Amino acid sequence: MQARLVGILSLPAAPGPRGVLIVTGGPQYRVGSHRQFVLLARALAAQGVPVLRFDLRGMGDS
């Protein structure tokens, strides 16, 4: 069985040695906590931290 996960990678201009993985655990709406994860990822990327965020299979966009 093959499954696809939709992920978004937020890369800074000059990435540091570590990154952050954000995994949402339930249904997310674009304006709820999902939006907070977007803002968090962008803020961390602005500080040089790469961030990968994705939904578990069957949740959100995955």
All heavy atoms as TSV, in Angstrom:
chain	resi	resn	atom	element	x	y	z
A	1	MET	N	N	0.839	-1.183	0.000
A	1	MET	CA	C	0.000	0.000	0.000
A	1	MET	C	C	0.882	1.245	0.000
A	1	MET	O	O	1.822	1.354	0.772
A	1	MET	CB	C	-0.885	-0.004	1.238
A	1	MET	CG	C	-1.754	1.199	1.346
A	1	MET	SD	S	-2.907	1.048	2.716
A	1	MET	CE	C	-2.398	2.401	3.698
A	2	GLN	N	N	0.567	2.164	-0.873
A	2	GLN	CA	C	1.288	3.421	-0.914
A	2	GLN	C	C	0.397	4.525	-0.367
A	2	GLN	O	O	-0.802	4.546	-0.616
A	2	GLN	CB	C	1.698	3.775	-2.336
A	2	GLN	CG	C	2.757	2.872	-2.897
A	2	GLN	CD	C	3.203	3.341	-4.269
A	2	GLN	OE1	O	2.600	4.216	-4.878
A	2	GLN	NE2	N	4.269	2.748	-4.763
A	3	ALA	N	N	0.992	5.399	0.378
A	3	ALA	CA	C	0.251	6.537	0.927
A	3	ALA	C	C	1.074	7.793	0.714
A	3	ALA	O	O	2.295	7.767	0.796
A	3	ALA	CB	C	-0.025	6.337	2.409
A	4	ARG	N	N	0.406	8.868	0.457
A	4	ARG	CA	C	1.075	10.151	0.282
A	4	ARG	C	C	0.730	11.068	1.447
A	4	ARG	O	O	-0.412	11.109	1.892
A	4	ARG	CB	C	0.652	10.809	-1.023
A	4	ARG	CG	C	1.105	10.055	-2.225
A	4	ARG	CD	C	0.641	10.755	-3.477
A	4	ARG	NE	N	0.973	9.959	-4.622
A	4	ARG	CZ	C	1.722	10.395	-5.619
A	4	ARG	NH1	N	2.177	11.618	-5.622
A	4	ARG	NH2	N	1.982	9.610	-6.628
A	5	LEU	N	N	1.725	11.801	1.890
A	5	LEU	CA	C	1.516	12.826	2.903
A	5	LEU	C	C	1.842	14.169	2.274
A	5	LEU	O	O	2.833	14.302	1.568
A	5	LEU	CB	C	2.424	12.602	4.111
A	5	LEU	CG	C	2.191	11.341	4.921
A	5	LEU	CD1	C	3.237	11.239	6.028
A	5	LEU	CD2	C	0.806	11.331	5.522
A	6	VAL	N	N	1.014	15.139	2.530
A	6	VAL	CA	C	1.269	16.487	2.051
A	6	VAL	C	C	2.062	17.206	3.122
A	6	VAL	O	O	1.658	17.232	4.292
A	6	VAL	CB	C	-0.055	17.233	1.764
A	6	VAL	CG1	C	0.213	18.669	1.384
A	6	VAL	CG2	C	-0.818	16.511	0.669
A	7	GLY	N	N	3.204	17.756	2.746
A	7	GLY	CA	C	4.038	18.477	3.696
A	7	GLY	C	C	4.448	19.830	3.152
A	7	GLY	O	O	4.505	20.032	1.943
A	8	ILE	N	N	4.720	20.740	4.045
A	8	ILE	CA	C	5.175	22.081	3.682
A	8	ILE	C	C	6.520	22.302	4.367
A	8	ILE	O	O	6.643	22.130	5.588
A	8	ILE	CB	C	4.197	23.173	4.156
A	8	ILE	CG1	C	2.789	22.910	3.655
A	8	ILE	CG2	C	4.688	24.557	3.760
A	8	ILE	CD1	C	2.574	23.100	2.184
A	9	LEU	N	N	7.524	22.686	3.596
A	9	LEU	CA	C	8.846	22.949	4.127
A	9	LEU	C	C	9.089	24.455	4.107
A	9	LEU	O	O	9.009	25.088	3.057
A	9	LEU	CB	C	9.899	22.224	3.291
A	9	LEU	CG	C	11.342	22.317	3.732
A	9	LEU	CD1	C	11.521	21.772	5.149
A	9	LEU	CD2	C	12.238	21.577	2.764
A	10	SER	N	N	9.357	25.020	5.279
A	10	SER	CA	C	9.666	26.449	5.383
A	10	SER	C	C	11.167	26.568	5.590
A	10	SER	O	O	11.686	26.179	6.632
A	10	SER	CB	C	8.924	27.079	6.567
A	10	SER	OG	O	7.530	26.965	6.394
A	11	LEU	N	N	11.842	27.081	4.566
A	11	LEU	CA	C	13.302	27.180	4.615
A	11	LEU	C	C	13.760	28.619	4.824
A	11	LEU	O	O	13.292	29.524	4.140
A	11	LEU	CB	C	13.908	26.659	3.310
A	11	LEU	CG	C	13.816	25.164	3.082
A	11	LEU	CD1	C	14.326	24.822	1.690
A	11	LEU	CD2	C	14.616	24.431	4.141
A	12	PRO	N	N	14.690	28.808	5.736
A	12	PRO	CA	C	15.285	30.135	5.891
A	12	PRO	C	C	16.322	30.367	4.801
A	12	PRO	O	O	16.708	29.433	4.092
A	12	PRO	CB	C	15.939	30.059	7.271
A	12	PRO	CG	C	16.220	28.611	7.486
A	12	PRO	CD	C	15.163	27.862	6.734
A	13	ALA	N	N	16.773	31.598	4.672
A	13	ALA	CA	C	17.795	31.930	3.673
A	13	ALA	C	C	19.080	31.151	3.933
A	13	ALA	O	O	19.727	30.665	3.005
A	13	ALA	CB	C	18.055	33.436	3.687
A	14	ALA	N	N	19.453	31.017	5.196
A	14	ALA	CA	C	20.661	30.281	5.587
A	14	ALA	C	C	20.297	29.346	6.734
A	14	ALA	O	O	20.335	29.733	7.894
A	14	ALA	CB	C	21.761	31.248	6.004
A	15	PRO	N	N	19.918	28.100	6.423
A	15	PRO	CA	C	19.481	27.183	7.476
A	15	PRO	C	C	20.570	26.855	8.481
A	15	PRO	O	O	21.740	26.792	8.136
A	15	PRO	CB	C	19.067	25.924	6.731
A	15	PRO	CG	C	19.174	26.207	5.285
A	15	PRO	CD	C	19.857	27.508	5.108
A	16	GLY	N	N	20.157	26.648	9.721
A	16	GLY	CA	C	21.064	26.232	10.775
A	16	GLY	C	C	21.213	24.718	10.780
A	16	GLY	O	O	20.685	24.027	9.915
A	17	PRO	N	N	21.915	24.174	11.775
A	17	PRO	CA	C	22.193	22.737	11.817
A	17	PRO	C	C	21.002	21.878	12.241
A	17	PRO	O	O	21.038	20.664	12.102
A	17	PRO	CB	C	23.314	22.624	12.840
A	17	PRO	CG	C	23.114	23.801	13.738
A	17	PRO	CD	C	22.569	24.892	12.862
A	18	ARG	N	N	19.957	22.475	12.768
A	18	ARG	CA	C	18.796	21.720	13.243
A	18	ARG	C	C	17.516	22.318	12.682
A	18	ARG	O	O	17.468	23.475	12.308
A	18	ARG	CB	C	18.731	21.754	14.762
A	18	ARG	CG	C	19.858	20.989	15.408
A	18	ARG	CD	C	19.689	20.959	16.917
A	18	ARG	NE	N	20.789	20.268	17.527
A	18	ARG	CZ	C	21.911	20.833	17.914
A	18	ARG	NH1	N	22.081	22.112	17.751
A	18	ARG	NH2	N	22.875	20.109	18.462
A	19	GLY	N	N	16.487	21.488	12.687
A	19	GLY	CA	C	15.190	21.943	12.214
A	19	GLY	C	C	14.098	21.492	13.157
A	19	GLY	O	O	14.354	20.830	14.163
A	20	VAL	N	N	12.878	21.847	12.806
A	20	VAL	CA	C	11.711	21.504	13.612
A	20	VAL	C	C	10.722	20.749	12.732
A	20	VAL	O	O	10.500	21.118	11.573
A	20	VAL	CB	C	11.044	22.781	14.177
A	20	VAL	CG1	C	9.729	22.465	14.857
A	20	VAL	CG2	C	11.985	23.490	15.137
A	21	LEU	N	N	10.144	19.693	13.286
A	21	LEU	CA	C	9.105	18.924	12.615
A	21	LEU	C	C	7.798	19.152	13.365
A	21	LEU	O	O	7.717	18.898	14.565
A	21	LEU	CB	C	9.456	17.438	12.617
A	21	LEU	CG	C	8.409	16.480	12.070
A	21	LEU	CD1	C	8.154	16.751	10.589
A	21	LEU	CD2	C	8.855	15.047	12.297
A	22	ILE	N	N	6.778	19.640	12.654
A	22	ILE	CA	C	5.464	19.864	13.256
A	22	ILE	C	C	4.502	18.848	12.656
A	22	ILE	O	O	4.297	18.821	11.446
A	22	ILE	CB	C	4.950	21.298	12.996
A	22	ILE	CG1	C	5.895	22.325	13.618
A	22	ILE	CG2	C	3.536	21.460	13.539
A	22	ILE	CD1	C	5.530	23.767	13.298
A	23	VAL	N	N	3.930	18.007	13.507
A	23	VAL	CA	C	2.969	16.996	13.071
A	23	VAL	C	C	1.634	17.292	13.742
A	23	VAL	O	O	1.546	17.314	14.963
A	23	VAL	CB	C	3.435	15.574	13.469
A	23	VAL	CG1	C	2.433	14.537	12.975
A	23	VAL	CG2	C	4.822	15.290	12.952
A	24	THR	N	N	0.625	17.523	12.938
A	24	THR	CA	C	-0.693	17.773	13.518
A	24	THR	C	C	-1.373	16.444	13.771
A	24	THR	O	O	-1.245	15.516	12.992
A	24	THR	CB	C	-1.548	18.653	12.598
A	24	THR	OG1	O	-1.714	17.983	11.356
A	24	THR	CG2	C	-0.897	19.990	12.379
A	25	GLY	N	N	-2.097	16.342	14.861
A	25	GLY	CA	C	-2.660	15.067	15.263
A	25	GLY	C	C	-4.137	14.901	15.025
A	25	GLY	O	O	-4.703	13.869	15.338
A	26	GLY	N	N	-4.795	15.873	14.488
A	26	GLY	CA	C	-6.231	15.761	14.283
A	26	GLY	C	C	-6.675	16.661	13.155
A	26	GLY	O	O	-5.873	17.314	12.519
A	27	PRO	N	N	-7.970	16.682	12.900
A	27	PRO	CA	C	-8.474	17.532	11.820
A	27	PRO	C	C	-8.150	18.998	12.104
A	27	PRO	O	O	-8.332	19.468	13.218
A	27	PRO	CB	C	-9.981	17.291	11.831
A	27	PRO	CG	C	-10.256	16.235	12.831
A	27	PRO	CD	C	-9.013	15.964	13.598
A	28	GLN	N	N	-7.638	19.661	11.094
A	28	GLN	CA	C	-7.240	21.058	11.252
A	28	GLN	C	C	-7.984	21.917	10.233
A	28	GLN	O	O	-8.195	21.501	9.100
A	28	GLN	CB	C	-5.741	21.213	11.032
A	28	GLN	CG	C	-4.888	20.369	11.944
A	28	GLN	CD	C	-4.991	20.793	13.390
A	28	GLN	OE1	O	-5.034	21.985	13.678
A	28	GLN	NE2	N	-5.051	19.850	14.285
A	29	TYR	N	N	-8.335	23.094	10.640
A	29	TYR	CA	C	-8.928	24.067	9.734
A	29	TYR	C	C	-7.891	25.139	9.476
A	29	TYR	O	O	-7.052	25.425	10.312
A	29	TYR	CB	C	-10.187	24.689	10.341
A	29	TYR	CG	C	-11.278	23.676	10.549
A	29	TYR	CD1	C	-11.494	23.097	11.789
A	29	TYR	CD2	C	-12.072	23.279	9.481
A	29	TYR	CE1	C	-12.482	22.154	11.968
A	29	TYR	CE2	C	-13.062	22.326	9.649
A	29	TYR	CZ	C	-13.264	21.769	10.898
A	29	TYR	OH	O	-14.224	20.829	11.066
A	30	ARG	N	N	-7.944	25.733	8.329
A	30	ARG	CA	C	-6.946	26.731	7.927
A	30	ARG	C	C	-6.923	27.952	8.844
A	30	ARG	O	O	-5.946	28.655	8.896
A	30	ARG	CB	C	-7.222	27.177	6.494
A	30	ARG	CG	C	-7.226	26.034	5.535
A	30	ARG	CD	C	-6.053	26.123	4.606
A	30	ARG	NE	N	-6.078	25.026	3.655
A	30	ARG	CZ	C	-5.287	23.982	3.719
A	30	ARG	NH1	N	-4.430	23.877	4.683
A	30	ARG	NH2	N	-5.340	23.040	2.820
A	31	VAL	N	N	-7.995	28.211	9.556
A	31	VAL	CA	C	-8.045	29.407	10.384
A	31	VAL	C	C	-7.859	29.103	11.870
A	31	VAL	O	O	-7.764	30.006	12.672
A	31	VAL	CB	C	-9.371	30.179	10.189
A	31	VAL	CG1	C	-9.468	30.696	8.776
A	31	VAL	CG2	C	-10.566	29.319	10.529
A	32	GLY	N	N	-7.827	27.845	12.245
A	32	GLY	CA	C	-7.690	27.476	13.661
A	32	GLY	C	C	-6.243	27.250	14.038
A	32	GLY	O	O	-5.360	28.048	13.727
A	33	SER	N	N	-5.989	26.147	14.720
A	33	SER	CA	C	-4.626	25.865	15.154
A	33	SER	C	C	-3.700	25.638	13.961
A	33	SER	O	O	-2.500	25.882	14.044
A	33	SER	CB	C	-4.608	24.645	16.078
A	33	SER	OG	O	-5.076	23.499	15.407
A	34	HIS	N	N	-4.266	25.192	12.828
A	34	HIS	CA	C	-3.458	25.028	11.619
A	34	HIS	C	C	-2.770	26.352	11.274
A	34	HIS	O	O	-1.594	26.383	10.938
A	34	HIS	CB	C	-4.336	24.557	10.455
A	34	HIS	CG	C	-3.607	24.378	9.177
A	34	HIS	ND1	N	-2.877	23.245	8.884
A	34	HIS	CD2	C	-3.468	25.201	8.110
A	34	HIS	CE1	C	-2.327	23.375	7.692
A	34	HIS	NE2	N	-2.683	24.547	7.203
A	35	ARG	N	N	-3.512	27.421	11.366
A	35	ARG	CA	C	-2.960	28.753	11.066
A	35	ARG	C	C	-1.847	29.107	12.035
A	35	ARG	O	O	-0.844	29.720	11.656
A	35	ARG	CB	C	-4.084	29.800	11.119
A	35	ARG	CG	C	-3.635	31.195	10.808
A	35	ARG	CD	C	-3.251	31.322	9.350
A	35	ARG	NE	N	-2.851	32.682	9.076
A	35	ARG	CZ	C	-2.049	33.027	8.106
A	35	ARG	NH1	N	-1.570	32.129	7.284
A	35	ARG	NH2	N	-1.731	34.273	7.911
A	36	GLN	N	N	-1.976	28.717	13.281
A	36	GLN	CA	C	-0.916	28.973	14.263
A	36	GLN	C	C	0.354	28.228	13.892
A	36	GLN	O	O	1.455	28.752	14.056
A	36	GLN	CB	C	-1.372	28.588	15.662
A	36	GLN	CG	C	-2.457	29.505	16.190
A	36	GLN	CD	C	-2.991	29.046	17.529
A	36	GLN	OE1	O	-2.857	27.901	17.922
A	36	GLN	NE2	N	-3.622	29.970	18.239
A	37	PHE	N	N	0.218	27.003	13.365
A	37	PHE	CA	C	1.397	26.255	12.936
A	37	PHE	C	C	2.070	26.926	11.748
A	37	PHE	O	O	3.293	26.926	11.635
A	37	PHE	CB	C	1.027	24.814	12.581
A	37	PHE	CG	C	0.610	23.990	13.771
A	37	PHE	CD1	C	-0.491	23.163	13.693
A	37	PHE	CD2	C	1.311	24.044	14.965
A	37	PHE	CE1	C	-0.887	22.393	14.777
A	37	PHE	CE2	C	0.923	23.286	16.059
A	37	PHE	CZ	C	-0.175	22.463	15.970
A	38	VAL	N	N	1.285	27.503	10.851
A	38	VAL	CA	C	1.831	28.245	9.713
A	38	VAL	C	C	2.640	29.438	10.226
A	38	VAL	O	O	3.777	29.661	9.808
A	38	VAL	CB	C	0.715	28.723	8.761
A	38	VAL	CG1	C	1.263	29.679	7.713
A	38	VAL	CG2	C	0.026	27.546	8.113
A	39	LEU	N	N	2.051	30.188	11.130
A	39	LEU	CA	C	2.739	31.365	11.666
A	39	LEU	C	C	3.995	30.968	12.438
A	39	LEU	O	O	5.035	31.640	12.330
A	39	LEU	CB	C	1.791	32.172	12.559
A	39	LEU	CG	C	0.583	32.773	11.845
A	39	LEU	CD1	C	-0.360	33.433	12.847
A	39	LEU	CD2	C	1.024	33.759	10.781
A	40	LEU	N	N	3.930	29.881	13.204
A	40	LEU	CA	C	5.095	29.396	13.938
A	40	LEU	C	C	6.202	28.996	12.967
A	40	LEU	O	O	7.371	29.361	13.158
A	40	LEU	CB	C	4.710	28.213	14.825
A	40	LEU	CG	C	5.858	27.517	15.553
A	40	LEU	CD1	C	6.557	28.480	16.511
A	40	LEU	CD2	C	5.351	26.287	16.287
A	41	ALA	N	N	5.861	28.255	11.924
A	41	ALA	CA	C	6.852	27.819	10.944
A	41	ALA	C	C	7.518	29.015	10.272
A	41	ALA	O	O	8.742	29.041	10.103
A	41	ALA	CB	C	6.205	26.916	9.901
A	42	ARG	N	N	6.750	29.995	9.907
A	42	ARG	CA	C	7.310	31.184	9.252
A	42	ARG	C	C	8.204	31.971	10.197
A	42	ARG	O	O	9.259	32.471	9.799
A	42	ARG	CB	C	6.187	32.068	8.720
A	42	ARG	CG	C	5.485	31.452	7.537
A	42	ARG	CD	C	4.340	32.312	7.070
A	42	ARG	NE	N	3.660	31.685	5.929
A	42	ARG	CZ	C	2.512	32.092	5.452
A	42	ARG	NH1	N	1.895	33.131	5.982
A	42	ARG	NH2	N	1.968	31.475	4.432
A	43	ALA	N	N	7.792	32.086	11.453
A	43	ALA	CA	C	8.607	32.822	12.437
A	43	ALA	C	C	9.932	32.107	12.685
A	43	ALA	O	O	10.987	32.748	12.751
A	43	ALA	CB	C	7.829	32.985	13.746
A	44	LEU	N	N	9.880	30.784	12.815
A	44	LEU	CA	C	11.125	30.031	13.024
A	44	LEU	C	C	12.037	30.130	11.805
A	44	LEU	O	O	13.259	30.301	11.942
A	44	LEU	CB	C	10.811	28.567	13.337
A	44	LEU	CG	C	10.204	28.306	14.708
A	44	LEU	CD1	C	9.736	26.860	14.817
A	44	LEU	CD2	C	11.199	28.633	15.811
A	45	ALA	N	N	11.474	30.033	10.608
A	45	ALA	CA	C	12.277	30.152	9.392
A	45	ALA	C	C	12.931	31.527	9.299
A	45	ALA	O	O	14.079	31.651	8.869
A	45	ALA	CB	C	11.420	29.878	8.159
A	46	ALA	N	N	12.226	32.551	9.744
A	46	ALA	CA	C	12.793	33.906	9.740
A	46	ALA	C	C	13.981	34.016	10.689
A	46	ALA	O	O	14.833	34.885	10.521
A	46	ALA	CB	C	11.723	34.926	10.115
A	47	GLN	N	N	14.042	33.099	11.675
A	47	GLN	CA	C	15.153	33.089	12.629
A	47	GLN	C	C	16.228	32.071	12.256
A	47	GLN	O	O	17.124	31.785	13.047
A	47	GLN	CB	C	14.623	32.795	14.027
A	47	GLN	CG	C	13.701	33.864	14.560
A	47	GLN	CD	C	13.126	33.510	15.913
A	47	GLN	OE1	O	13.735	32.810	16.713
A	47	GLN	NE2	N	11.929	34.000	16.184
A	48	GLY	N	N	16.120	31.476	11.062
A	48	GLY	CA	C	17.147	30.560	10.597
A	48	GLY	C	C	16.888	29.089	10.870
A	48	GLY	O	O	17.762	28.262	10.676
A	49	VAL	N	N	15.681	28.742	11.317
A	49	VAL	CA	C	15.357	27.356	11.647
A	49	VAL	C	C	14.453	26.774	10.554
A	49	VAL	O	O	13.330	27.265	10.366
A	49	VAL	CB	C	14.640	27.260	13.015
A	49	VAL	CG1	C	14.282	25.819	13.340
A	49	VAL	CG2	C	15.495	27.876	14.111
A	50	PRO	N	N	14.895	25.729	9.826
A	50	PRO	CA	C	14.009	25.103	8.858
A	50	PRO	C	C	12.894	24.325	9.558
A	50	PRO	O	O	13.117	23.737	10.625
A	50	PRO	CB	C	14.916	24.150	8.076
A	50	PRO	CG	C	16.136	23.982	8.891
A	50	PRO	CD	C	16.220	25.130	9.839
A	51	VAL	N	N	11.702	24.328	8.969
A	51	VAL	CA	C	10.545	23.687	9.585
A	51	VAL	C	C	9.817	22.856	8.529
A	51	VAL	O	O	9.541	23.334	7.438
A	51	VAL	CB	C	9.567	24.729	10.171
A	51	VAL	CG1	C	8.352	24.045	10.783
A	51	VAL	CG2	C	10.258	25.613	11.183
A	52	LEU	N	N	9.511	21.606	8.880
A	52	LEU	CA	C	8.672	20.753	8.048
A	52	LEU	C	C	7.403	20.481	8.826
A	52	LEU	O	O	7.449	20.051	9.975
A	52	LEU	CB	C	9.372	19.429	7.727
A	52	LEU	CG	C	8.531	18.400	6.961
A	52	LEU	CD1	C	8.141	18.930	5.583
A	52	LEU	CD2	C	9.281	17.084	6.841
A	53	ARG	N	N	6.264	20.749	8.216
A	53	ARG	CA	C	4.998	20.466	8.881
A	53	ARG	C	C	4.130	19.636	7.946
A	53	ARG	O	O	4.138	19.839	6.731
A	53	ARG	CB	C	4.280	21.731	9.326
A	53	ARG	CG	C	3.988	22.718	8.273
A	53	ARG	CD	C	3.482	24.055	8.856
A	53	ARG	NE	N	3.411	25.041	7.814
A	53	ARG	CZ	C	2.392	25.166	6.971
A	53	ARG	NH1	N	1.342	24.384	7.080
A	53	ARG	NH2	N	2.410	26.065	6.027
A	54	PHE	N	N	3.443	18.657	8.532
A	54	PHE	CA	C	2.553	17.819	7.738
A	54	PHE	C	C	1.451	17.267	8.613
A	54	PHE	O	O	1.527	17.278	9.831
A	54	PHE	CB	C	3.307	16.704	7.005
A	54	PHE	CG	C	3.856	15.629	7.897
A	54	PHE	CD1	C	3.127	14.476	8.148
A	54	PHE	CD2	C	5.106	15.752	8.464
A	54	PHE	CE1	C	3.636	13.482	8.967
A	54	PHE	CE2	C	5.624	14.762	9.266
A	54	PHE	CZ	C	4.887	13.627	9.518
A	55	ASP	N	N	0.424	16.771	7.942
A	55	ASP	CA	C	-0.724	16.165	8.623
A	55	ASP	C	C	-0.543	14.653	8.611
A	55	ASP	O	O	-0.015	14.086	7.659
A	55	ASP	CB	C	-2.033	16.505	7.886
A	55	ASP	CG	C	-2.289	17.992	7.828
A	55	ASP	OD1	O	-2.068	18.658	8.849
A	55	ASP	OD2	O	-2.704	18.479	6.761
A	56	LEU	N	N	-1.040	13.994	9.624
A	56	LEU	CA	C	-1.068	12.536	9.625
A	56	LEU	C	C	-1.985	12.056	8.514
A	56	LEU	O	O	-2.892	12.774	8.074
A	56	LEU	CB	C	-1.574	12.014	10.977
A	56	LEU	CG	C	-0.659	12.297	12.159
A	56	LEU	CD1	C	-1.343	11.877	13.463
A	56	LEU	CD2	C	0.655	11.577	12.009
A	57	ARG	N	N	-1.774	10.861	8.044
A	57	ARG	CA	C	-2.562	10.316	6.949
A	57	ARG	C	C	-4.057	10.337	7.320
A	57	ARG	O	O	-4.447	9.948	8.413
A	57	ARG	CB	C	-2.137	8.881	6.658
A	57	ARG	CG	C	-2.773	8.328	5.403
A	57	ARG	CD	C	-2.228	6.975	5.134
A	57	ARG	NE	N	-2.671	6.071	6.188
A	57	ARG	CZ	C	-2.911	4.790	6.022
A	57	ARG	NH1	N	-2.690	4.255	4.856
A	57	ARG	NH2	N	-3.324	4.052	7.007
A	58	GLY	N	N	-4.857	10.840	6.405
A	58	GLY	CA	C	-6.297	10.917	6.624
A	58	GLY	C	C	-6.739	12.185	7.322
A	58	GLY	O	O	-7.920	12.396	7.564
A	59	MET	N	N	-5.825	13.040	7.681
A	59	MET	CA	C	-6.153	14.300	8.363
A	59	MET	C	C	-5.705	15.469	7.491
A	59	MET	O	O	-4.698	15.385	6.789
A	59	MET	CB	C	-5.431	14.408	9.710
A	59	MET	CG	C	-5.765	13.321	10.665
A	59	MET	SD	S	-7.479	13.495	11.170
A	59	MET	CE	C	-7.660	12.105	12.238
A	60	GLY	N	N	-6.401	16.550	7.568
A	60	GLY	CA	C	-6.002	17.759	6.864
A	60	GLY	C	C	-5.857	17.535	5.373
A	60	GLY	O	O	-6.733	16.984	4.730
A	61	ASP	N	N	-4.706	17.908	4.812
A	61	ASP	CA	C	-4.463	17.781	3.366
A	61	ASP	C	C	-3.900	16.426	2.978
A	61	ASP	O	O	-3.762	16.132	1.803
A	61	ASP	CB	C	-3.503	18.867	2.900
A	61	ASP	CG	C	-4.103	20.255	3.012
A	61	ASP	OD1	O	-5.320	20.381	2.795
A	61	ASP	OD2	O	-3.361	21.209	3.292
A	62	SER	N	N	-3.519	15.602	3.960
A	62	SER	CA	C	-2.903	14.303	3.639
A	62	SER	C	C	-3.942	13.217	3.471
A	62	SER	O	O	-4.976	13.223	4.074
A	62	SER	CB	C	-1.935	13.903	4.731
A	62	SER	OG	O	-0.844	14.778	4.746
